[in-house]
Amino acid sequence: MDVNTAFSWLLIFPMISSAVIYLVGRTFSRSVKIENRTNPARWLALLALLVTGVFLYFVIKNVFSTGQTHYQNFGEVWFRFDGISLLLSLLVLVLGILVTIYSFTYVGKEPGEEKFYALLVIMIGAINGLGCALDLFNLWVWFEVMTISSIVLVAFYKDQAASLEAGVKYLIQSATGSVMVVLGIALIFLETGTLNIETLRMSISSPTPFLIIGGALMVIGFGVKIAMVPLHTWLPDAHSQAPSGISAMLSGVVIEVGLIALLRALGGIALSGGRWGYLLIGFGVLNMIVGNLLALRQKEVKRMLAYSSLSHVGYMLLGFGVLISLNGLMAGVGAIFHLITHGLMKSLAFLAAGVFLYNFHISKGSHKPLILDDLNGASRKYPFTAFAFSIALLSLGGLPPLAGFMSKWQLLAGVAQTQNTIMIVLVVFAGLMSVLSLGYYAPLVNRMYRKEPAAIVMEGEPVSIWMYIPMVILTLAVVVLGFVPSILYWLTGPAGYSLFIFFGQ
Amino acid sequence: MNISTSMIVLTAVMGLFGIGLYCLLITRNLIRVLVGLQIMVKGAMLVLVFVGQSQGQPSLGQSMALTVIVADTIVAVVGLALAVQVKRSIGTLDIADISKLKR
């Protein structure tokens, strides 16, 4: 297939198929009265994602045979498919397909099932587009599509007070952030007269007040999505109240996508002299401290995992900050590797926690949260799920030989390579934070394996096959990446480089 | 476009933005919070139109403002739908009353 055709379909196909999924699912659920028939929306969603994957394959094949980047325009709007776009599309499609399979059971009995799949597909399509956007305003449009679909997904259980509250918080904070981004874009446009990131980079010579204000507004606006620390208050609510598959997507991809969007936007104006990287490093340090300390005192499993996302974003901010300000290419590559492994292991953790939550509470019609005590002795009745959860937790805590250790190692080694005293201190600090994070991961493993089973565990339902498949794949991925991290160098290297060329002096 | 016009526009933008932000910060009613958000977006839209004009690309600025209107309408629709659900299942629109989740 021609690369231009494949690329156009890569962007358009999820949007079209989302509408089809909703219409077919809605027609089906209104017309068929029999309770036990499965809604075809789920199979359509899986098919749509697989077909998108085929288009992505054709784009990748051509991009690798002709060089590293592919430019394409629709009228005045330019797209650029490079290492970062490849990374985001691949990660989001793999996780999206796994989450779709997982949700066959998880939302299978909910009334609005077709809405779930339609919104999930449109969210994945928006992330695909966001990775390729070369225009600040276009970047914002994809970002907004992603935000709106994820807001509705967070408030999926629309009769539950807690999930509505999470949705409201998420909506108000994200929408305020979006307005800030628009204002920032407008100020940059006022100063330079262009919005194309590459042209912008050429046309800027010195920092001016409007550029600095615009950049700061974008840091705040995208920072809401990344959950930089003073702006993080929506995150634990949204991640813990969403259906578990969506928690996995939000935590594994969406917050990282905000980070990539911020880096793309800053890439245009980085030469304006502002030391944006130091700002990111500062936020990274705050994120690590606050995320770890708040996670230590959580009683609910999914809230704890949500807070641990904060600290992992802190590591990525540190790596990308070093990439921007100190030309540390290796730190950027490490941060990108951490982005991938965090996506895999945090999704695995949320999916496994979701298995417990579903079988203990949701399948019995209750919407209570999964608290730590519920996990006591879970390995007796759910050996594989407990094993997968332990792998995910230990990997998040950075124990060798799992993927989380390898990515943290690469990231911190990259930071240390800058030979800067403050950065060495930060490396030590990040290592200590990683040890601190074991303080809340390890007790969970202990609970699952060494305590007597709680009553709620013994009354739990058996796990369905649709939930096993994604967990097996993700567990394998986390373990294999820990032993052979080099199998992803073809992905992380180009991605790091395509960020680097925007910031290199 | 002379200086005085741009000063007037930018002052109006900052005013709208400030009013919206103030409204967002002090009100406790969910509907009013959404209205405050709308006022902020109107400020941002005005600056887009103004910037397009001053850069000599009025159609670009206006088309961006139109896109913002569409996106903003969707946000408003989702927000109001959530507000309806909140009112139905919690029985109040006061933000302080609906926040039960722990920090």
Interface residues (C-beta under 8 A of the other chain):
Chain A: E76 F137 V141 E144 I148 I151 V152 A155 K158 D159 Q160 A161 A162 L164 E165 A166 G167 V168 K169 L171 I172 A175 T176 S178 V179 V182 L183 A186 L187 F189 L190 G193 P236 D237 S240 Q241 L294 R303
Chain B: F17 L24 L30 V33 L34 L37 M40 V41 G43 A44 M45 V47 L48 V51 G52 S54 Q55 G56 Q57 L60 G61 M64 T67 V68 A71 I74 V75 V78 G79 L82 A83 Q85 V86 S89 I90 I95 I98 S99 K100 L101 K102 R103
